[in-house]
Amino acid sequence: MSAQATARVERVLPAPPAAVYARWVDAERLAAFICPPPGRAEVQADPRVGGELRIVMTFPDGVRVIEATYLTLDPPHRLTLAWRQPPSITDSVVTVTFEEVGGGETLMTILHTRLPQPARESYQGGWGSIAEQLAQLSASGARPGA
């Protein structure tokens, strides 16, 4: 068994914690930022503890499916997901926290733990792209589907 790794991304977003949290638990809003470019995502979400999240990411080179289970929902402060990317049989864990930093802004921290060491860099880059997309949506005040 290889050593486990952690990916961590922090980003200050120009929106209050409740607004940022809401984007993470609404399927349509989540689909707007959860897939790194140049991909696009289709999302099905049942945001309750024990509920399932399914993300189908379509890229020019193929399709990737992510399945997750909501472990913690603490609006507007934190959510935690057991994260699976088949055919992996091991869950990793994604925790996203939202901390008010003043002026209506939020420090969002994405912590992805229990990753296989070779996958860390890829996840670090992916979460960085996702955080950037969310920052752009938050700055524009985009509504669902925008």
C-alpha positions as CSV (number, residue, x, y, z in Angstrom):
1,M,0.0,0.0,0.0
2,S,1.4,3.4,-1.0
3,A,1.7,6.4,1.4
4,Q,-1.3,8.6,1.6
5,A,-1.2,12.3,0.7
6,T,-3.2,15.4,1.1
7,A,-4.2,18.2,-1.4
8,R,-5.0,21.6,0.1
9,V,-6.3,24.7,-1.6
10,E,-7.2,28.0,0.0
11,R,-9.0,30.8,-1.8
12,V,-10.6,34.1,-0.6
13,L,-13.9,34.5,-2.4
14,P,-15.8,37.7,-2.9
15,A,-19.1,36.4,-1.3
16,P,-20.3,35.6,2.2
17,P,-20.0,32.0,3.6
18,A,-23.7,31.3,3.2
19,A,-23.6,32.1,-0.5
20,V,-20.5,30.1,-1.2
21,Y,-21.8,27.1,0.8
22,A,-25.0,27.3,-1.2
23,R,-23.1,26.8,-4.4
24,W,-21.6,23.6,-3.1
25,V,-24.9,21.9,-2.1
26,D,-27.1,22.9,-5.2
27,A,-26.5,20.5,-8.1
28,E,-27.0,23.1,-10.9
29,R,-24.7,25.6,-9.2
30,L,-22.1,23.0,-8.4
31,A,-22.0,21.9,-12.0
32,A,-21.0,25.4,-13.0
33,F,-17.6,25.1,-11.3
34,I,-16.8,21.5,-10.1
35,C,-15.1,20.4,-13.3
36,P,-11.7,21.8,-14.3
37,P,-11.5,23.3,-17.8
38,P,-11.9,22.3,-20.6
39,G,-14.4,19.8,-19.1
40,R,-18.1,20.2,-18.3
41,A,-20.0,18.5,-15.5
42,E,-23.4,17.0,-14.9
43,V,-24.3,16.7,-11.2
44,Q,-26.9,14.9,-9.2
45,A,-26.9,15.8,-5.5
46,D,-28.9,14.7,-2.4
47,P,-27.3,17.1,0.2
48,R,-28.1,15.4,3.5
49,V,-25.9,13.3,5.7
50,G,-25.8,9.9,4.0
51,G,-27.0,11.4,0.7
52,E,-25.2,10.7,-2.5
53,L,-23.4,13.1,-4.9
54,R,-22.6,12.0,-8.5
55,I,-20.5,14.1,-10.8
56,V,-20.0,13.1,-14.4
57,M,-17.1,15.1,-16.0
58,T,-16.8,15.1,-19.7
59,F,-13.4,16.1,-21.2
60,P,-12.1,16.0,-24.8
61,D,-10.2,12.8,-23.9
62,G,-13.0,11.0,-22.1
63,V,-15.4,10.8,-19.2
64,R,-14.6,10.6,-15.5
65,V,-17.2,9.7,-12.8
66,I,-17.0,10.8,-9.2
67,E,-19.3,9.3,-6.6
68,A,-19.5,10.7,-3.1
69,T,-21.4,10.5,0.1
70,Y,-22.2,13.5,2.3
71,L,-20.6,12.8,5.8
72,T,-21.1,16.3,7.3
73,L,-23.3,19.3,6.4
74,D,-22.8,22.2,8.8
75,P,-24.2,25.3,6.9
76,P,-22.6,27.7,6.2
77,H,-19.3,26.5,7.8
78,R,-18.3,23.1,6.5
79,L,-19.2,20.1,4.4
80,T,-17.4,16.7,4.2
81,L,-17.7,14.0,1.6
82,A,-16.4,10.5,1.2
83,W,-15.0,10.8,-2.3
84,R,-14.7,7.9,-4.8
85,Q,-13.5,7.8,-8.3
86,P,-14.2,4.4,-9.7
87,P,-12.5,1.9,-10.2
88,S,-10.8,2.9,-6.9
89,I,-12.1,0.9,-4.0
90,T,-10.8,3.3,-1.4
91,D,-12.6,6.4,-0.3
92,S,-10.7,9.6,0.1
93,V,-12.2,12.5,2.1
94,V,-12.9,16.0,0.9
95,T,-13.6,18.7,3.5
96,V,-14.6,22.2,2.5
97,T,-14.7,24.9,5.1
98,F,-16.0,28.5,4.7
99,E,-14.7,31.1,7.1
100,E,-15.9,34.8,7.0
101,V,-12.9,37.0,6.7
102,G,-14.7,40.4,6.7
103,G,-16.1,42.7,4.0
104,G,-18.5,40.0,2.9
105,E,-15.7,37.7,1.8
106,T,-15.0,34.0,2.6
107,L,-11.8,32.0,3.1
108,M,-12.7,28.7,1.4
109,T,-10.3,25.8,2.3
110,I,-10.6,22.5,0.3
111,L,-8.7,19.7,2.1
112,H,-8.6,16.3,0.2
113,T,-7.1,13.6,2.4
114,R,-6.4,9.9,2.1
115,L,-5.1,10.3,-1.5
116,P,-2.7,7.9,-3.1
117,Q,0.7,9.8,-3.2
118,P,0.9,9.6,-7.1
119,A,-2.5,11.3,-7.4
120,R,-1.8,14.3,-5.1
121,E,-0.4,16.6,-7.7
122,S,-3.3,16.0,-10.1
123,Y,-5.9,16.7,-7.3
124,Q,-4.0,19.7,-6.1
125,G,-4.2,21.2,-9.6
126,G,-7.8,20.2,-10.2
127,W,-9.0,21.7,-6.9
128,G,-7.0,24.9,-7.7
129,S,-8.8,25.2,-11.0
130,I,-12.1,24.6,-9.4
131,A,-11.4,27.3,-6.7
132,E,-10.5,29.7,-9.5
133,Q,-13.8,29.0,-11.4
134,L,-15.8,29.5,-8.2
135,A,-14.0,32.8,-7.4
136,Q,-14.9,34.0,-10.9
137,L,-18.6,33.0,-10.5
138,S,-18.7,34.6,-7.0
139,A,-17.2,37.8,-8.3
140,S,-19.7,38.0,-11.2
141,G,-22.7,37.2,-8.9
142,A,-23.7,34.5,-11.4
143,R,-27.0,32.7,-10.7
144,P,-27.5,29.0,-11.2
145,G,-26.8,27.8,-14.7
146,A,-24.9,31.0,-15.5
